[in-house]
Amino acid sequence: MTENHTALYGEHQKAGASFTDFGGWQMPLKYSSELAEHHAVRKAAGLFDLSHMGEVWVSGPDAAAFLDYALAGKLSAVAVGKAKYSLICNADGGIIDDLISYRRSDEKYLVVPNAGNAATVAGLLAERAAGFDVQVEDVSAQTSLIAVQGPNAEAILLTLVPAEQHSLVTELKYYAAVEVTINGQELLLARTGYTGEDGFEIYVPNEDAATLWQALLANGQDQGLIPAGLASRDSLRLEAGMPLYGNELSVTGHAYSAGLGPVVSLAKESDFVGKAALAAIKEAGDGVSTGRRLVGLKGAGRRAARGHYPVLKDGVTIGEVTSGQPSPTLGYPVAMAYVDVAHSEIGTQLDVDLRGKAEPFEVVALPFYKRQK
């Protein structure tokens, strides 16, 4: 058992959750049925504890210029109130983490790294801040993060937000954030997520997390809201074609082979960590015309591919599965895999070695699932 527990650990215990180690945290894997939790998010709403994620405030006159240097994207171009998905890379262009940054004012950003990388990212940001007029404050240990995901998410939130602030919720765009009053407290509400559905994430002090969790469950009961664990979150994000650090993304990989080339801003005026290496990789065509590329795979049979299973073409290994399982929504196996670029075109017929037996899969476009807006 790991020692890290979120402020909601007791709530999960009361709900009968099964726990698993994730990024050094004891997190709920499921409460009853991962399939029921998956379908609830697709059809109604699910409530997730994401408090293992990191929260790092970057503030000061040079905040925008600093993040342009520290991250691969152009954070200075983000409007106040909006958010941007980006990467923090090493000097070789390897992906240390993928993260979301929210611009809260001209001189203040909230950077949200993944759980297992939170301390590393906070440390790197502090290290890279040398020479910039900025303050880097890691508040991960004091902050909880609760997500409401699914088509009924907005309606559920409106029951907790004062009527005069309803428009702040209903008019909030995807990848944007706003301050709203919930349970009499001003909290940061973001319209982002990792499930492929509409949804919100609420940043709340640890001491108030349990009260908020209970209020959401109580008010969302009539809307079909149930708590959901990491198992359903993984199947939901896979259907939505969203990469997971440690599976699709790693320090040994780079943005172009992962299909994240648009996230990298080589055109921004400033230098950034990894810029020279990524420019050379792009110029050489690695991950675009050579090397391996991340693709989606659709199974023709019933058996699912799993992480690290070999991908074959005419019996020869040409790639490796990074994530895979049966799709509860679509009813057939789906997977993401890195395969040789020569075999990455949509419609290419491949096989996956499922413990000694080759099963047919087809390269398909990502995402596998896209919600109807």
Contacts in CASP RR format, 6 or more apart in sequence:
PFRMAT RR
TARGET T0000
AUTHOR 0000-0000-0000
METHOD contacts of the structure
MODEL  1
MTENHTALYGEHQKAGASFTDFGGWQMPLKYSSELAEHHAVRKAAGLFDL
SHMGEVWVSGPDAAAFLDYALAGKLSAVAVGKAKYSLICNADGGIIDDLI
SYRRSDEKYLVVPNAGNAATVAGLLAERAAGFDVQVEDVSAQTSLIAVQG
PNAEAILLTLVPAEQHSLVTELKYYAAVEVTINGQELLLARTGYTGEDGF
EIYVPNEDAATLWQALLANGQDQGLIPAGLASRDSLRLEAGMPLYGNELS
VTGHAYSAGLGPVVSLAKESDFVGKAALAAIKEAGDGVSTGRRLVGLKGA
GRRAARGHYPVLKDGVTIGEVTSGQPSPTLGYPVAMAYVDVAHSEIGTQL
DVDLRGKAEPFEVVALPFYKRQK
1 21 0 8 1.000
1 26 0 8 1.000
2 21 0 8 1.000
2 24 0 8 1.000
2 25 0 8 1.000
2 26 0 8 1.000
4 24 0 8 1.000
4 25 0 8 1.000
4 26 0 8 1.000
4 52 0 8 1.000
5 25 0 8 1.000
5 26 0 8 1.000
6 25 0 8 1.000
6 27 0 8 1.000
6 49 0 8 1.000
6 51 0 8 1.000
6 52 0 8 1.000
6 144 0 8 1.000
6 209 0 8 1.000
7 51 0 8 1.000
7 144 0 8 1.000
7 206 0 8 1.000
7 207 0 8 1.000
7 209 0 8 1.000
7 210 0 8 1.000
8 49 0 8 1.000
8 51 0 8 1.000
8 144 0 8 1.000
8 146 0 8 1.000
8 209 0 8 1.000
8 210 0 8 1.000
8 213 0 8 1.000
9 26 0 8 1.000
10 210 0 8 1.000
11 49 0 8 1.000
11 210 0 8 1.000
11 213 0 8 1.000
11 214 0 8 1.000
12 19 0 8 1.000
12 28 0 8 1.000
12 31 0 8 1.000
12 49 0 8 1.000
12 227 0 8 1.000
15 28 0 8 1.000
15 31 0 8 1.000
15 227 0 8 1.000
16 31 0 8 1.000
17 28 0 8 1.000
17 29 0 8 1.000
17 30 0 8 1.000
17 31 0 8 1.000
17 227 0 8 1.000
17 229 0 8 1.000
18 28 0 8 1.000
18 29 0 8 1.000
18 30 0 8 1.000
18 31 0 8 1.000
19 26 0 8 1.000
19 27 0 8 1.000
19 28 0 8 1.000
19 29 0 8 1.000
20 26 0 8 1.000
20 27 0 8 1.000
20 28 0 8 1.000
20 29 0 8 1.000
20 230 0 8 1.000
21 27 0 8 1.000
22 52 0 8 1.000
22 115 0 8 1.000
22 230 0 8 1.000
23 52 0 8 1.000
23 115 0 8 1.000
23 116 0 8 1.000
24 52 0 8 1.000
24 115 0 8 1.000
24 116 0 8 1.000
25 52 0 8 1.000
25 115 0 8 1.000
27 49 0 8 1.000
27 52 0 8 1.000
27 229 0 8 1.000
27 230 0 8 1.000
28 49 0 8 1.000
28 227 0 8 1.000
28 229 0 8 1.000
28 230 0 8 1.000
29 229 0 8 1.000
29 230 0 8 1.000
29 231 0 8 1.000
30 37 0 8 1.000
30 228 0 8 1.000
30 229 0 8 1.000
30 230 0 8 1.000
30 231 0 8 1.000
30 232 0 8 1.000
31 37 0 8 1.000
31 226 0 8 1.000
31 227 0 8 1.000
31 228 0 8 1.000
31 229 0 8 1.000
34 229 0 8 1.000
34 231 0 8 1.000
34 232 0 8 1.000
34 235 0 8 1.000
35 232 0 8 1.000
35 328 0 8 1.000
36 226 0 8 1.000
37 46 0 8 1.000
37 226 0 8 1.000
37 227 0 8 1.000
37 228 0 8 1.000
37 229 0 8 1.000
37 231 0 8 1.000
37 232 0 8 1.000
38 228 0 8 1.000
38 232 0 8 1.000
38 235 0 8 1.000
38 236 0 8 1.000
38 328 0 8 1.000
38 329 0 8 1.000
39 328 0 8 1.000
39 329 0 8 1.000
40 46 0 8 1.000
40 224 0 8 1.000
40 225 0 8 1.000
40 226 0 8 1.000
40 228 0 8 1.000
41 149 0 8 1.000
41 150 0 8 1.000
41 195 0 8 1.000
41 197 0 8 1.000
41 228 0 8 1.000
41 232 0 8 1.000
41 236 0 8 1.000
42 150 0 8 1.000
42 151 0 8 1.000
42 197 0 8 1.000
42 236 0 8 1.000
42 328 0 8 1.000
42 329 0 8 1.000
43 151 0 8 1.000
44 150 0 8 1.000
44 151 0 8 1.000
44 152 0 8 1.000
44 223 0 8 1.000
44 224 0 8 1.000
44 225 0 8 1.000
44 226 0 8 1.000
45 148 0 8 1.000
45 149 0 8 1.000
45 150 0 8 1.000
45 151 0 8 1.000
45 152 0 8 1.000
45 153 0 8 1.000
45 156 0 8 1.000
45 220 0 8 1.000
45 223 0 8 1.000
45 224 0 8 1.000
45 225 0 8 1.000
45 226 0 8 1.000
46 148 0 8 1.000
46 149 0 8 1.000
46 150 0 8 1.000
46 153 0 8 1.000
46 225 0 8 1.000
46 226 0 8 1.000
46 227 0 8 1.000
46 228 0 8 1.000
47 146 0 8 1.000
47 147 0 8 1.000
47 148 0 8 1.000
47 213 0 8 1.000
47 216 0 8 1.000
47 217 0 8 1.000
47 225 0 8 1.000
47 226 0 8 1.000
47 227 0 8 1.000
47 228 0 8 1.000
48 146 0 8 1.000
48 147 0 8 1.000
48 148 0 8 1.000
48 149 0 8 1.000
48 227 0 8 1.000
48 228 0 8 1.000
48 229 0 8 1.000
48 233 0 8 1.000
49 144 0 8 1.000
49 145 0 8 1.000
49 146 0 8 1.000
49 213 0 8 1.000
49 227 0 8 1.000
49 229 0 8 1.000
50 145 0 8 1.000
50 146 0 8 1.000
50 147 0 8 1.000
50 201 0 8 1.000
51 143 0 8 1.000
51 144 0 8 1.000
51 145 0 8 1.000
51 146 0 8 1.000
51 206 0 8 1.000
51 209 0 8 1.000
52 115 0 8 1.000
52 116 0 8 1.000
52 118 0 8 1.000
53 112 0 8 1.000
53 113 0 8 1.000
53 114 0 8 1.000
53 115 0 8 1.000
53 118 0 8 1.000
53 140 0 8 1.000
53 145 0 8 1.000
54 112 0 8 1.000
54 113 0 8 1.000
54 114 0 8 1.000
54 115 0 8 1.000
54 118 0 8 1.000
54 121 0 8 1.000
54 122 0 8 1.000
54 138 0 8 1.000
54 140 0 8 1.000
54 143 0 8 1.000
54 145 0 8 1.000
55 110 0 8 1.000
55 111 0 8 1.000
55 112 0 8 1.000
55 138 0 8 1.000
55 139 0 8 1.000
55 140 0 8 1.000
55 143 0 8 1.000
55 145 0 8 1.000
55 203 0 8 1.000
56 110 0 8 1.000
56 111 0 8 1.000
56 112 0 8 1.000
56 113 0 8 1.000
56 118 0 8 1.000
56 121 0 8 1.000
56 122 0 8 1.000
56 125 0 8 1.000
56 136 0 8 1.000
56 137 0 8 1.000
56 138 0 8 1.000
56 139 0 8 1.000
56 140 0 8 1.000
57 108 0 8 1.000
57 109 0 8 1.000
57 110 0 8 1.000
57 111 0 8 1.000
57 135 0 8 1.000
57 136 0 8 1.000
57 137 0 8 1.000
57 139 0 8 1.000
58 66 0 8 1.000
58 67 0 8 1.000
58 108 0 8 1.000
58 109 0 8 1.000
58 110 0 8 1.000
58 111 0 8 1.000
58 125 0 8 1.000
58 129 0 8 1.000
58 134 0 8 1.000
58 135 0 8 1.000
58 136 0 8 1.000
58 137 0 8 1.000
59 107 0 8 1.000
59 108 0 8 1.000
59 109 0 8 1.000
59 134 0 8 1.000
59 135 0 8 1.000
59 137 0 8 1.000
60 107 0 8 1.000
60 108 0 8 1.000
60 133 0 8 1.000
60 134 0 8 1.000
60 135 0 8 1.000
61 107 0 8 1.000
61 133 0 8 1.000
61 134 0 8 1.000
62 132 0 8 1.000
62 133 0 8 1.000
62 134 0 8 1.000
63 107 0 8 1.000
63 108 0 8 1.000
63 109 0 8 1.000
63 134 0 8 1.000
64 75 0 8 1.000
64 76 0 8 1.000
64 106 0 8 1.000
64 107 0 8 1.000
64 109 0 8 1.000
65 76 0 8 1.000
65 132 0 8 1.000
65 270 0 8 1.000
66 128 0 8 1.000
66 129 0 8 1.000
66 132 0 8 1.000
66 134 0 8 1.000
67 75 0 8 1.000
67 76 0 8 1.000
67 101 0 8 1.000
67 109 0 8 1.000
67 111 0 8 1.000
68 74 0 8 1.000
68 75 0 8 1.000
68 76 0 8 1.000
68 268 0 8 1.000
68 270 0 8 1.000
68 272 0 8 1.000
69 128 0 8 1.000
69 132 0 8 1.000
69 270 0 8 1.000
69 271 0 8 1.000
69 272 0 8 1.000
69 273 0 8 1.000
70 88 0 8 1.000
70 124 0 8 1.000
70 125 0 8 1.000
70 128 0 8 1.000
70 129 0 8 1.000
70 272 0 8 1.000
70 273 0 8 1.000
71 86 0 8 1.000
71 87 0 8 1.000
71 88 0 8 1.000
71 99 0 8 1.000
71 101 0 8 1.000
71 272 0 8 1.000
72 86 0 8 1.000
72 87 0 8 1.000
72 88 0 8 1.000
72 89 0 8 1.000
72 255 0 8 1.000
72 263 0 8 1.000
72 264 0 8 1.000
72 265 0 8 1.000
72 272 0 8 1.000
72 274 0 8 1.000
72 275 0 8 1.000
72 278 0 8 1.000
73 84 0 8 1.000
73 86 0 8 1.000
73 87 0 8 1.000
73 263 0 8 1.000
73 264 0 8 1.000
73 265 0 8 1.000
73 268 0 8 1.000
73 272 0 8 1.000
74 265 0 8 1.000
74 267 0 8 1.000
74 268 0 8 1.000
75 84 0 8 1.000
75 86 0 8 1.000
75 101 0 8 1.000
75 103 0 8 1.000
75 109 0 8 1.000
76 268 0 8 1.000
78 84 0 8 1.000
78 101 0 8 1.000
78 103 0 8 1.000
79 103 0 8 1.000
80 103 0 8 1.000
80 104 0 8 1.000
80 105 0 8 1.000
80 106 0 8 1.000
81 102 0 8 1.000
81 103 0 8 1.000
81 104 0 8 1.000
81 176 0 8 1.000
81 177 0 8 1.000
81 178 0 8 1.000
82 102 0 8 1.000
82 103 0 8 1.000
82 173 0 8 1.000
82 175 0 8 1.000
82 176 0 8 1.000
82 177 0 8 1.000
83 100 0 8 1.000
83 101 0 8 1.000
83 102 0 8 1.000
83 103 0 8 1.000
83 175 0 8 1.000
83 176 0 8 1.000
83 177 0 8 1.000
83 190 0 8 1.000
83 192 0 8 1.000
84 100 0 8 1.000
84 101 0 8 1.000
84 103 0 8 1.000
84 175 0 8 1.000
85 98 0 8 1.000
85 99 0 8 1.000
85 100 0 8 1.000
85 175 0 8 1.000
85 263 0 8 1.000
86 98 0 8 1.000
86 99 0 8 1.000
86 100 0 8 1.000
86 101 0 8 1.000
86 263 0 8 1.000
87 95 0 8 1.000
87 96 0 8 1.000
87 97 0 8 1.000
87 98 0 8 1.000
87 99 0 8 1.000
87 255 0 8 1.000
87 260 0 8 1.000
87 263 0 8 1.000
87 264 0 8 1.000
88 95 0 8 1.000
88 96 0 8 1.000
88 97 0 8 1.000
88 99 0 8 1.000
88 113 0 8 1.000
88 121 0 8 1.000
88 124 0 8 1.000
88 125 0 8 1.000
88 273 0 8 1.000
89 95 0 8 1.000
89 96 0 8 1.000
89 254 0 8 1.000
89 255 0 8 1.000
89 272 0 8 1.000
89 273 0 8 1.000
89 274 0 8 1.000
89 277 0 8 1.000
89 278 0 8 1.000
90 96 0 8 1.000
90 251 0 8 1.000
90 273 0 8 1.000
90 274 0 8 1.000
91 273 0 8 1.000
91 274 0 8 1.000
91 277 0 8 1.000
92 274 0 8 1.000
92 277 0 8 1.000
93 254 0 8 1.000
93 255 0 8 1.000
93 274 0 8 1.000
93 277 0 8 1.000
93 278 0 8 1.000
93 281 0 8 1.000
94 250 0 8 1.000
94 251 0 8 1.000
94 252 0 8 1.000
94 253 0 8 1.000
94 254 0 8 1.000
94 274 0 8 1.000
94 277 0 8 1.000
95 245 0 8 1.000
95 249 0 8 1.000
95 250 0 8 1.000
95 251 0 8 1.000
95 253 0 8 1.000
95 254 0 8 1.000
95 255 0 8 1.000
95 258 0 8 1.000
96 117 0 8 1.000
96 120 0 8 1.000
96 121 0 8 1.000
96 124 0 8 1.000
96 251 0 8 1.000
97 113 0 8 1.000
97 114 0 8 1.000
97 117 0 8 1.000
97 120 0 8 1.000
97 121 0 8 1.000
97 245 0 8 1.000
97 249 0 8 1.000
98 114 0 8 1.000
98 243 0 8 1.000
98 245 0 8 1.000
98 249 0 8 1.000
98 260 0 8 1.000
99 111 0 8 1.000
99 112 0 8 1.000
99 113 0 8 1.000
99 114 0 8 1.000
99 121 0 8 1.000
100 111 0 8 1.000
100 112 0 8 1.000
100 175 0 8 1.000
100 192 0 8 1.000
101 109 0 8 1.000
101 110 0 8 1.000
101 111 0 8 1.000
101 112 0 8 1.000
102 109 0 8 1.000
102 110 0 8 1.000
102 112 0 8 1.000
102 177 0 8 1.000
102 188 0 8 1.000
102 190 0 8 1.000
103 109 0 8 1.000
104 110 0 8 1.000
104 177 0 8 1.000
104 188 0 8 1.000
110 177 0 8 1.000
110 188 0 8 1.000
110 203 0 8 1.000
111 121 0 8 1.000
111 125 0 8 1.000
112 145 0 8 1.000
113 120 0 8 1.000
113 121 0 8 1.000
113 122 0 8 1.000
114 245 0 8 1.000
117 245 0 8 1.000
118 138 0 8 1.000
118 140 0 8 1.000
119 138 0 8 1.000
119 140 0 8 1.000
122 136 0 8 1.000
122 138 0 8 1.000
122 140 0 8 1.000
123 136 0 8 1.000
123 138 0 8 1.000
125 136 0 8 1.000
126 136 0 8 1.000
126 138 0 8 1.000
128 273 0 8 1.000
129 136 0 8 1.000
142 205 0 8 1.000
142 206 0 8 1.000
143 203 0 8 1.000
143 204 0 8 1.000
143 205 0 8 1.000
143 206 0 8 1.000
144 203 0 8 1.000
144 204 0 8 1.000
144 205 0 8 1.000
144 206 0 8 1.000
144 208 0 8 1.000
144 209 0 8 1.000
145 201 0 8 1.000
145 202 0 8 1.000
145 203 0 8 1.000
145 204 0 8 1.000
146 201 0 8 1.000
146 202 0 8 1.000
146 204 0 8 1.000
146 209 0 8 1.000
146 212 0 8 1.000
146 213 0 8 1.000
146 216 0 8 1.000
147 193 0 8 1.000
147 194 0 8 1.000
147 199 0 8 1.000
147 200 0 8 1.000
147 201 0 8 1.000
147 202 0 8 1.000
148 156 0 8 1.000
148 157 0 8 1.000
148 199 0 8 1.000
148 200 0 8 1.000
148 202 0 8 1.000
148 216 0 8 1.000
148 225 0 8 1.000
149 193 0 8 1.000
149 194 0 8 1.000
149 195 0 8 1.000
149 196 0 8 1.000
149 197 0 8 1.000
149 198 0 8 1.000
149 199 0 8 1.000
149 200 0 8 1.000
149 228 0 8 1.000
149 236 0 8 1.000
150 195 0 8 1.000
150 197 0 8 1.000
150 198 0 8 1.000
150 199 0 8 1.000
151 197 0 8 1.000
151 198 0 8 1.000
151 371 0 8 1.000
152 220 0 8 1.000
152 223 0 8 1.000
152 224 0 8 1.000
152 225 0 8 1.000
153 197 0 8 1.000
153 198 0 8 1.000
153 199 0 8 1.000
153 200 0 8 1.000
154 169 0 8 1.000
154 170 0 8 1.000
154 198 0 8 1.000
154 199 0 8 1.000
154 200 0 8 1.000
155 223 0 8 1.000
156 216 0 8 1.000
156 219 0 8 1.000
156 220 0 8 1.000
156 223 0 8 1.000
156 225 0 8 1.000
157 169 0 8 1.000
157 182 0 8 1.000
157 189 0 8 1.000
157 200 0 8 1.000
158 166 0 8 1.000
158 169 0 8 1.000
158 170 0 8 1.000
159 219 0 8 1.000
159 220 0 8 1.000
160 182 0 8 1.000
160 183 0 8 1.000
160 215 0 8 1.000
160 216 0 8 1.000
160 219 0 8 1.000
161 168 0 8 1.000
161 169 0 8 1.000
161 180 0 8 1.000
161 181 0 8 1.000
161 182 0 8 1.000
162 181 0 8 1.000
165 180 0 8 1.000
165 181 0 8 1.000
168 178 0 8 1.000
168 180 0 8 1.000
168 189 0 8 1.000
169 178 0 8 1.000
169 180 0 8 1.000
169 189 0 8 1.000
169 200 0 8 1.000
172 178 0 8 1.000
172 189 0 8 1.000
172 191 0 8 1.000
173 191 0 8 1.000
174 191 0 8 1.000
174 192 0 8 1.000
175 191 0 8 1.000
175 192 0 8 1.000
176 190 0 8 1.000
176 191 0 8 1.000
177 188 0 8 1.000
177 189 0 8 1.000
177 190 0 8 1.000
177 191 0 8 1.000
177 192 0 8 1.000
178 188 0 8 1.000
178 189 0 8 1.000
179 186 0 8 1.000
179 187 0 8 1.000
179 188 0 8 1.000
179 189 0 8 1.000
180 186 0 8 1.000
180 187 0 8 1.000
180 189 0 8 1.000
181 187 0 8 1.000
182 189 0 8 1.000
182 202 0 8 1.000
182 212 0 8 1.000
182 215 0 8 1.000
183 208 0 8 1.000
183 211 0 8 1.000
183 212 0 8 1.000
183 215 0 8 1.000
185 204 0 8 1.000
185 208 0 8 1.000
187 202 0 8 1.000
187 203 0 8 1.000
187 204 0 8 1.000
187 212 0 8 1.000
188 202 0 8 1.000
188 203 0 8 1.000
189 200 0 8 1.000
189 201 0 8 1.000
189 202 0 8 1.000
190 200 0 8 1.000
190 201 0 8 1.000
190 202 0 8 1.000
190 203 0 8 1.000
191 198 0 8 1.000
191 199 0 8 1.000
191 200 0 8 1.000
192 199 0 8 1.000
192 200 0 8 1.000
192 201 0 8 1.000
193 199 0 8 1.000
193 201 0 8 1.000
194 233 0 8 1.000
194 236 0 8 1.000
194 237 0 8 1.000
194 240 0 8 1.000
194 242 0 8 1.000
195 233 0 8 1.000
195 236 0 8 1.000
195 237 0 8 1.000
195 240 0 8 1.000
196 236 0 8 1.000
196 237 0 8 1.000
196 239 0 8 1.000
196 240 0 8 1.000
196 242 0 8 1.000
196 367 0 8 1.000
196 369 0 8 1.000
196 370 0 8 1.000
196 371 0 8 1.000
197 236 0 8 1.000
197 371 0 8 1.000
198 371 0 8 1.000
202 212 0 8 1.000
204 212 0 8 1.000
216 225 0 8 1.000
217 225 0 8 1.000
217 227 0 8 1.000
234 244 0 8 1.000
234 323 0 8 1.000
234 325 0 8 1.000
235 325 0 8 1.000
235 327 0 8 1.000
235 328 0 8 1.000
237 244 0 8 1.000
238 323 0 8 1.000
238 324 0 8 1.000
238 325 0 8 1.000
238 327 0 8 1.000
238 334 0 8 1.000
238 335 0 8 1.000
238 336 0 8 1.000
238 368 0 8 1.000
239 327 0 8 1.000
239 328 0 8 1.000
239 329 0 8 1.000
239 330 0 8 1.000
239 334 0 8 1.000
239 367 0 8 1.000
239 368 0 8 1.000
239 369 0 8 1.000
240 367 0 8 1.000
240 368 0 8 1.000
240 369 0 8 1.000
240 370 0 8 1.000
241 296 0 8 1.000
241 336 0 8 1.000
241 366 0 8 1.000
241 367 0 8 1.000
241 368 0 8 1.000
242 367 0 8 1.000
243 249 0 8 1.000
243 258 0 8 1.000
243 260 0 8 1.000
243 294 0 8 1.000
243 336 0 8 1.000
244 323 0 8 1.000
247 307 0 8 1.000
247 322 0 8 1.000
247 323 0 8 1.000
247 336 0 8 1.000
248 258 0 8 1.000
248 294 0 8 1.000
248 322 0 8 1.000
248 323 0 8 1.000
248 336 0 8 1.000
249 258 0 8 1.000
254 278 0 8 1.000
254 281 0 8 1.000
254 286 0 8 1.000
254 287 0 8 1.000
255 261 0 8 1.000
255 263 0 8 1.000
255 264 0 8 1.000
255 278 0 8 1.000
256 264 0 8 1.000
256 278 0 8 1.000
256 281 0 8 1.000
256 282 0 8 1.000
256 285 0 8 1.000
256 286 0 8 1.000
256 287 0 8 1.000
256 288 0 8 1.000
257 286 0 8 1.000
257 287 0 8 1.000
257 291 0 8 1.000
257 292 0 8 1.000
257 293 0 8 1.000
257 294 0 8 1.000
257 338 0 8 1.000
258 294 0 8 1.000
259 293 0 8 1.000
259 294 0 8 1.000
261 282 0 8 1.000
264 278 0 8 1.000
265 272 0 8 1.000
266 275 0 8 1.000
266 278 0 8 1.000
266 279 0 8 1.000
266 282 0 8 1.000
281 287 0 8 1.000
282 288 0 8 1.000
284 290 0 8 1.000
287 293 0 8 1.000
287 341 0 8 1.000
288 341 0 8 1.000
289 341 0 8 1.000
290 341 0 8 1.000
291 340 0 8 1.000
291 341 0 8 1.000
292 319 0 8 1.000
292 338 0 8 1.000
292 339 0 8 1.000
292 340 0 8 1.000
292 341 0 8 1.000
292 344 0 8 1.000
293 338 0 8 1.000
293 339 0 8 1.000
293 341 0 8 1.000
293 344 0 8 1.000
294 322 0 8 1.000
294 336 0 8 1.000
294 337 0 8 1.000
294 338 0 8 1.000
295 336 0 8 1.000
295 337 0 8 1.000
295 338 0 8 1.000
295 339 0 8 1.000
295 344 0 8 1.000
295 363 0 8 1.000
295 366 0 8 1.000
296 334 0 8 1.000
296 335 0 8 1.000
296 336 0 8 1.000
296 337 0 8 1.000
296 363 0 8 1.000
296 364 0 8 1.000
296 365 0 8 1.000
296 366 0 8 1.000
296 368 0 8 1.000
297 305 0 8 1.000
297 311 0 8 1.000
297 321 0 8 1.000
297 334 0 8 1.000
297 335 0 8 1.000
297 336 0 8 1.000
297 337 0 8 1.000
297 350 0 8 1.000
297 352 0 8 1.000
297 361 0 8 1.000
297 362 0 8 1.000
297 363 0 8 1.000
297 364 0 8 1.000
298 332 0 8 1.000
298 333 0 8 1.000
298 334 0 8 1.000
298 361 0 8 1.000
298 362 0 8 1.000
298 364 0 8 1.000
298 368 0 8 1.000
299 305 0 8 1.000
299 332 0 8 1.000
299 333 0 8 1.000
299 334 0 8 1.000
299 335 0 8 1.000
299 359 0 8 1.000
299 360 0 8 1.000
299 361 0 8 1.000
299 362 0 8 1.000
300 359 0 8 1.000
300 360 0 8 1.000
300 361 0 8 1.000
300 362 0 8 1.000
301 332 0 8 1.000
301 333 0 8 1.000
301 359 0 8 1.000
301 360 0 8 1.000
302 326 0 8 1.000
302 332 0 8 1.000
302 333 0 8 1.000
303 333 0 8 1.000
303 354 0 8 1.000
303 359 0 8 1.000
304 324 0 8 1.000
304 325 0 8 1.000
304 326 0 8 1.000
304 333 0 8 1.000
304 335 0 8 1.000
305 321 0 8 1.000
305 324 0 8 1.000
305 333 0 8 1.000
305 335 0 8 1.000
305 337 0 8 1.000
305 352 0 8 1.000
305 354 0 8 1.000
305 359 0 8 1.000
305 361 0 8 1.000
306 321 0 8 1.000
306 324 0 8 1.000
306 325 0 8 1.000
307 320 0 8 1.000
307 321 0 8 1.000
307 322 0 8 1.000
307 323 0 8 1.000
307 324 0 8 1.000
307 335 0 8 1.000
308 320 0 8 1.000
308 321 0 8 1.000
309 320 0 8 1.000
309 321 0 8 1.000
309 352 0 8 1.000
309 353 0 8 1.000
309 354 0 8 1.000
309 355 0 8 1.000
310 317 0 8 1.000
310 319 0 8 1.000
310 320 0 8 1.000
310 321 0 8 1.000
310 352 0 8 1.000
310 353 0 8 1.000
311 317 0 8 1.000
311 318 0 8 1.000
311 319 0 8 1.000
311 320 0 8 1.000
311 321 0 8 1.000
311 337 0 8 1.000
311 339 0 8 1.000
311 350 0 8 1.000
311 351 0 8 1.000
311 352 0 8 1.000
311 353 0 8 1.000
311 361 0 8 1.000
312 318 0 8 1.000
312 350 0 8 1.000
312 351 0 8 1.000
312 352 0 8 1.000
312 353 0 8 1.000
312 358 0 8 1.000
313 340 0 8 1.000
313 343 0 8 1.000
313 350 0 8 1.000
313 351 0 8 1.000
315 351 0 8 1.000
315 358 0 8 1.000
317 353 0 8 1.000
318 339 0 8 1.000
318 340 0 8 1.000
318 342 0 8 1.000
318 343 0 8 1.000
318 350 0 8 1.000
319 337 0 8 1.000
319 338 0 8 1.000
319 339 0 8 1.000
319 340 0 8 1.000
320 337 0 8 1.000
320 338 0 8 1.000
321 335 0 8 1.000
321 336 0 8 1.000
321 337 0 8 1.000
321 352 0 8 1.000
322 335 0 8 1.000
322 336 0 8 1.000
322 337 0 8 1.000
322 338 0 8 1.000
323 335 0 8 1.000
323 336 0 8 1.000
324 333 0 8 1.000
324 334 0 8 1.000
324 335 0 8 1.000
324 336 0 8 1.000
325 333 0 8 1.000
325 334 0 8 1.000
325 335 0 8 1.000
326 332 0 8 1.000
326 333 0 8 1.000
326 334 0 8 1.000
327 333 0 8 1.000
327 334 0 8 1.000
327 368 0 8 1.000
327 369 0 8 1.000
329 369 0 8 1.000
330 368 0 8 1.000
330 369 0 8 1.000
333 361 0 8 1.000
334 368 0 8 1.000
335 352 0 8 1.000
335 361 0 8 1.000
336 366 0 8 1.000
337 352 0 8 1.000
339 350 0 8 1.000
339 363 0 8 1.000
343 350 0 8 1.000
343 363 0 8 1.000
344 363 0 8 1.000
345 363 0 8 1.000
346 363 0 8 1.000
346 364 0 8 1.000
346 365 0 8 1.000
347 362 0 8 1.000
347 363 0 8 1.000
347 364 0 8 1.000
348 362 0 8 1.000
348 363 0 8 1.000
349 360 0 8 1.000
349 361 0 8 1.000
349 362 0 8 1.000
350 360 0 8 1.000
350 361 0 8 1.000
350 362 0 8 1.000
350 363 0 8 1.000
351 358 0 8 1.000
351 359 0 8 1.000
351 360 0 8 1.000
351 361 0 8 1.000
352 358 0 8 1.000
352 359 0 8 1.000
352 361 0 8 1.000
END
